[in-house]
Amino acid sequence: MAFAYPSGAAEATDSAYDGFSRADGPGWRTSGSGARWMFPNGNGGFAIVRREGMIRHARTATPKLAMLNVKLRDTAVLFSLGLEPGSAGPSPKAVAVVRKSKAGEYRFGVRVGTGGKVWLSIAKSRAGRKAKGLGQPVMVRGLRYRLGDKLRVVAQALKRNPTQLRMKVWKIGTEAPSNWPIVRNDGSRDTEARGRMGFMSIPTGKRRVTTGLRFDDLIVKPAKRAKRTKVAPPADSPRGLGDKPNKDSSGSSSGNHSESRAA
């Protein structure tokens, strides 16, 4: 079955796409565009289920990672996200990884919390080090997730010096928001080059994870022409990992924090 683009999203310059329209079975294998999925930590827990890419943790509480063999610098990632029907326990964080290289990577996180609240976070991992958040997580106002819903997520990594990172999410079947609820600027120079894109599932909470994440309608495209969102940094902002605490367009502070926190 051919991949069906979401309305208005198709462009001839798309670098990769995956509608997961393959026979049910273990692993994600090759994407709809022909790019190969790679599993640095093993492909256990990855499967195609009812034409969706599933990640299940079963009894393990370690993060799971799938990388697509496509390299970009200015990157726009679009995908659909849902929780597996019948899920129980804390929801893992769904993470879109961009610019992954030996130097590090950026991580765009989406987590469904208590009461269906949807939290967004942006983090950075330098090679061999624990990821640190760029600013505090942001709750998307007016959005509540219920089992059976599907979310549409857009994440972008733009330009360099500084790199702007931004993300938005909405429920499929509703109007896409015009604003970006979370925007971060990273002035460090170590992750400015091209890198691969992928997905992670990171367990949250102390209980065993039994919730599966469902991915679909993935599009990866270059975003060289995208314009930055205006975010005024403080005058004393260092050229390092993120900014000092500062009110950005989401109304939240931009100080660093460990990714292991609530969102």
PyMOL commands that set and color helices and strands:
alter all, ss='L'
color gray80, all
select helices_A, chain A and resi 114-116
alter helices_A, ss='H'
color red, helices_A
select strands_A, chain A and resi 16-18+25-26+37-38+46-48+53-55+64-72+75-83+93-101+104-112+117-126+132-134+138-144+151-158+163-171+182-186+195-202+213-222+256-258
alter strands_A, ss='S'
color yellow, strands_A
deselect
rebuild
show_as cartoon
